[in-house]
Amino acid sequence: MACKPNREHRADAATAAQNQRQLRHEHARSRSADSLPNNALRHDGHTPVPLLDHLNRRSVPYADPLTTLHWPSLSLGDYWLPPHAISLHGIEEFEAMPEATRKRLSQFEFAGFIQAGLWLEALFMERLSQGLRNTVSAPEHAYRLHEIREEAGHSLMFLQFLQECGLALPRNETRRSRAADLIGRHAPINGPLFWLAVVIGEELPNRLNRQLRRNGTAHVNPVIIQMCTLHSTDEARHIAHARDALARRLENAGHCQRRVLAMLATTLLRQSVRIFYVPPAWAYERAGLASGIDWQRRARNNPARQAFVAQCVKPTLSFLSEHGLRIHLPGW
C-alpha cells in the first residue's frame, strides 16, 4: 500500500488529534529511566513494591498506537530519520547525492530498524508471559501485564507501519542477535544474565528513538516522530524496571562472575549495535545505491557514524560500569 502524502488530512482527524494530546500529556509527566525512583530495594529477586506502584501509575492511561497515530500523514516525501542519524551522513559522496536519494535511504534504514524491533518485542513478550508464573505480589503481576500490553502495542504499531509505508521490503530477512536470542530465551529469568540482556536490548534501540524525538522534529515525518515518542515513553518505564532488576542482582556478584558478565555484555552490545545501527545491505540497494555490501562497509567505517553510535551507547556503558561491568567496545 502506498504512503499518502496529503498532510492536510491531519486537520480532519479529530480523534487522532485528541489521542495525540493524551500521548503528549503522558510523555510530559513521564520521566526518563535514569530518574525514576530506585529505593527501598528488596533482596529476594523481585522488584520493590514502591517502584512497581510508581511504574503502574505511569502506565495508566494507555495510549493505543493503532488509534493514536494518523497513518495517512506518513509520506515518502519526507525524511524518516534526521540527516545526522543516517548511516552515511558525513560521507562526501553521499552528501552530494540528490536529497530524494538521501530521504529514500533514511526510509529504508528506518524500516529495517522497525523489522528488527519486531523480533525483539516478540522475544520480550515471550519471556514476560512466562514470568507471570513467578510473580509474588499484585503490583508485580500488574506491571508485567502492563509491559506485555505495551510491547504488544508496539508490535502492532510496527506491523501497521510496514503495511502503510509503501516501501518494497524483503521478506524473511529480519536480522537478529544470536546472543540475545539465546540468552533471552534460555537464561533464568531471576538471574543477572537475563536482565543484562534486557537492559541492553531495551536501551540501545530506544536511544535512536530518543534521537528522533529530540532532534528530528524539523526534518522527519510527523508520524515517525509520534511513533518514536510513544515507544520511548513506554520504554522509559521498561528500562527503569530492567535497570533496577539488574542492579539488585549484581549487588552480591563476585569478581569472576562480573568478568564473565562483562564479556557476555560486550558480545550483546556488539551484536545489538550491528542489528540496530548498521543497516542491512539491501537497504542501500533498494534506496538506489549500487553494491550494498560496499556501502554497508563504508557506513561502519564512517567516523560520523561511529561518533553517533558511541553517543547512543555511552549511557548504557556508564550504567554497566557503575555496577562493576567494565566494557571496552572499540569496534563493532
C-alpha positions in Angstrom: 0.0 0.0 0.0 1.4 3.4 -1.0 2.0 6.1 1.5 -0.3 9.1 1.3 1.5 12.5 1.1 -1.6 14.7 1.8 -0.8 16.0 5.3 -3.9 18.2 5.4 -5.8 15.1 6.4 -4.4 15.5 9.9 -6.6 18.5 10.5 -9.7 16.4 9.9 -8.6 13.6 12.2 -10.2 14.8 15.4 -10.0 11.5 17.2 -6.3 11.1 16.3 -5.6 14.6 17.4 -7.3 14.0 20.8 -5.3 10.9 21.3 -2.1 12.7 20.4 -2.8 15.3 23.1 -3.3 12.5 25.6 0.1 11.0 24.4 1.9 14.3 24.8 0.4 14.7 28.3 1.6 11.3 29.3 5.0 11.9 27.8 5.3 15.2 29.7 4.7 13.6 33.0 6.8 10.5 32.4 10.5 10.8 33.4 13.5 9.2 31.9 14.7 5.8 33.0 17.6 7.4 34.7 15.5 9.5 37.1 12.8 7.1 38.2 12.8 6.1 41.9 15.1 3.3 42.8 14.9 3.0 46.6 13.5 0.5 49.1 15.3 -2.2 47.3 14.4 -5.8 48.0 16.9 -8.6 48.1 14.6 -11.6 47.2 14.9 -11.3 43.4 11.7 -9.2 43.0 11.2 -5.6 42.2 10.3 -3.4 45.3 6.7 -2.5 45.6 7.2 1.3 45.7 8.9 1.2 42.3 6.2 -1.1 41.0 3.4 1.2 42.2 5.1 4.1 40.6 5.5 2.3 37.2 1.9 1.0 37.3 0.6 4.6 37.9 2.7 5.8 35.0 1.3 3.1 32.7 -2.2 4.5 33.0 -3.8 5.8 30.8 -2.8 3.6 28.0 -2.3 5.2 24.5 -3.2 2.6 21.9 -0.8 3.2 18.9 -3.3 2.0 16.4 -5.8 4.7 17.3 -3.3 7.4 18.3 -1.3 7.6 15.0 -2.7 9.2 11.9 -1.3 6.9 9.2 -2.4 9.0 6.2 0.2 11.6 7.2 3.0 9.1 6.6 4.7 10.4 3.4 7.5 9.2 1.1 8.3 12.8 0.5 9.9 13.2 4.0 12.9 12.1 5.9 12.2 9.2 8.3 15.5 9.7 10.1 17.1 13.1 10.8 20.0 13.6 8.4 22.6 13.2 11.1 21.2 9.8 12.0 21.5 8.3 8.5 24.4 5.8 8.4 26.2 7.6 5.5 25.9 11.1 7.0 29.2 13.0 6.6 30.5 10.9 3.6 31.1 13.5 0.9 29.9 11.3 -1.9 26.6 10.6 -0.1 26.1 14.3 0.8 26.4 15.2 -2.9 23.6 12.8 -3.9 20.1 14.3 -4.6 18.0 14.9 -1.5 15.4 12.4 -2.8 18.0 9.7 -2.6 19.1 10.6 0.9 15.5 10.7 2.0 14.9 7.3 0.4 17.8 5.8 2.3 16.5 7.2 5.6 13.2 5.4 4.9 14.7 2.0 4.2 17.1 2.4 7.2 14.1 3.2 9.5 12.1 0.3 8.0 15.0 -2.1 8.7 15.1 -0.8 12.3 11.4 -1.5 12.7 11.8 -5.0 11.3 14.5 -5.7 13.9 12.2 -4.2 16.6 9.5 -6.7 15.8 11.9 -9.6 16.5 13.0 -8.0 19.8 9.4 -7.2 21.0 8.4 -10.8 20.4 11.3 -12.1 22.4 10.4 -9.8 25.3 6.7 -10.8 25.3 7.6 -14.5 25.3 9.7 -14.2 28.4 7.4 -11.7 30.2 4.5 -14.1 29.7 6.5 -16.9 31.2 7.4 -14.7 34.1 3.8 -14.2 35.1 4.0 -17.6 36.8 6.7 -16.3 39.2 5.2 -13.0 40.4 4.8 -12.6 44.2 2.6 -9.6 44.5 -0.4 -8.0 42.8 1.7 -4.9 41.8 4.4 -7.1 40.2 1.8 -9.1 38.3 0.1 -5.9 37.2 3.3 -4.4 35.9 4.2 -7.5 34.0 0.8 -7.2 32.3 1.3 -3.5 31.6 4.6 -4.4 29.9 3.1 -7.1 27.8 0.2 -4.8 26.7 2.7 -2.1 25.8 5.1 -4.4 23.9 2.1 -5.9 22.0 1.0 -2.4 21.1 4.5 -1.6 19.8 4.5 -4.8 17.7 1.0 -3.9 16.3 2.3 -0.4 15.5 5.3 -1.8 13.8 3.2 -4.2 11.7 0.8 -1.4 10.7 3.7 0.8 9.8 5.2 -1.9 7.5 1.8 -2.2 5.8 1.3 1.5 5.4 4.9 2.6 4.5 4.7 1.9 0.7 8.2 0.5 0.6 9.2 -2.7 -1.2 10.8 -4.6 1.7 12.4 -8.1 1.5 10.6 -10.8 3.3 12.1 -13.2 5.8 15.3 -11.2 6.1 14.9 -9.8 9.6 18.3 -9.7 11.3 18.6 -10.8 14.9 21.3 -11.0 17.6 22.1 -14.7 18.1 23.5 -14.0 21.6 20.3 -12.0 22.6 18.1 -14.7 21.1 19.9 -17.5 23.0 20.2 -15.6 26.3 16.7 -14.0 26.1 15.0 -17.4 25.6 17.0 -19.6 27.9 18.7 -17.6 30.7 17.0 -17.9 34.1 14.5 -15.0 34.4 15.7 -14.4 38.0 19.4 -14.3 37.1 21.6 -11.3 36.3 22.4 -12.5 32.7 18.8 -12.3 31.7 18.4 -8.8 33.0 21.7 -7.8 31.5 20.3 -8.8 28.1 17.1 -6.9 28.8 18.9 -3.7 29.7 20.9 -3.8 26.5 18.0 -4.9 24.3 15.8 -2.1 25.7 18.3 0.7 25.8 20.2 0.5 22.5 17.2 0.8 20.1 15.5 3.3 22.5 18.5 5.7 22.2 17.7 6.0 18.5 14.0 6.7 19.3 15.1 9.4 21.6 17.4 10.9 19.0 14.4 11.2 16.6 12.1 12.6 19.3 14.6 15.2 20.4 16.4 16.2 17.2 14.1 15.1 14.3 11.1 17.4 14.5 12.4 19.9 12.0 13.1 17.2 9.3 11.3 14.0 10.0 7.8 13.0 9.0 5.4 13.6 12.0 4.1 10.0 12.1 7.6 8.8 12.6 8.1 11.3 15.4 4.8 10.2 17.0 5.8 6.5 16.8 9.2 7.2 18.5 7.6 9.4 21.1 5.0 6.8 22.1 7.6 4.0 22.0 10.2 5.8 24.1 7.7 6.9 26.6 6.8 3.3 27.4 10.4 2.2 27.2 11.4 4.7 29.9 9.4 2.6 32.4 10.6 -0.7 31.0 14.2 0.4 31.3 13.7 1.6 34.8 12.4 -1.8 35.8 15.2 -3.6 34.0 17.9 -1.4 35.4 16.6 -2.0 38.9 16.4 -5.8 38.4 19.9 -6.0 37.1 21.4 -3.7 39.7 20.0 -5.7 42.6 21.2 -9.0 41.1 24.7 -7.6 40.8 25.0 -6.5 44.4 26.4 -9.8 45.6 28.1 -10.8 42.4 31.8 -11.8 42.8 34.7 -10.7 40.7 34.7 -13.7 38.5 31.0 -13.5 37.8 31.3 -9.9 36.9 34.1 -10.6 34.5 32.1 -13.3 32.7 29.0 -11.0 32.6 31.2 -8.2 31.2 32.4 -10.5 28.4 28.9 -11.5 27.5 27.7 -7.9 27.7 30.4 -7.0 25.1 29.1 -9.6 22.8 25.5 -8.5 23.3 26.4 -4.8 22.7 28.4 -5.5 19.5 25.6 -7.6 18.0 22.9 -5.2 19.1 24.8 -2.3 17.5 25.1 -4.2 14.3 21.4 -5.0 14.3 20.1 -1.6 15.1 22.8 0.8 13.9 24.3 -0.9 10.8 21.6 -1.1 8.1 21.4 -4.3 6.0 23.0 -4.2 2.6 19.6 -4.4 0.9 18.6 -1.0 2.4 21.3 0.7 0.4 20.5 -1.2 -2.8 16.7 -0.5 -2.5 17.5 3.1 -2.0 19.3 3.2 -5.3 22.9 2.8 -4.2 24.7 0.0 -6.1 26.7 -2.6 -4.2 25.0 -2.5 -0.8 27.8 -4.5 0.9 30.3 -1.8 0.0 28.1 1.0 1.3 27.5 -1.0 4.5 31.2 -1.3 5.0 31.7 2.4 4.4 28.9 3.1 6.9 30.7 1.0 9.6 34.0 2.9 8.9 32.3 6.3 8.7 33.7 8.5 11.5 30.5 10.4 11.8 28.5 7.2 12.2 31.0 5.8 14.8 30.6 9.0 16.8 26.8 8.8 16.6 26.8 5.2 17.8 29.2 6.0 20.6 26.9 8.7 21.8 24.0 6.4 21.8 25.8 3.5 23.6 27.5 5.7 26.2 24.7 5.8 28.8 24.4 2.1 28.8 28.2 1.6 29.2 28.2 4.1 32.0 25.4 2.3 33.8 27.1 -1.0 33.5 30.4 0.4 34.6 28.7 1.9 37.7 27.7 -1.6 38.7 31.1 -3.2 38.1 30.8 -4.3 34.5 33.6 -2.5 32.7 33.3 -2.9 29.0 35.6 -1.8 26.2 33.9 -1.5 22.9 36.5 -0.4 20.4 34.7 -1.6 17.3 31.5 -3.2 16.1 
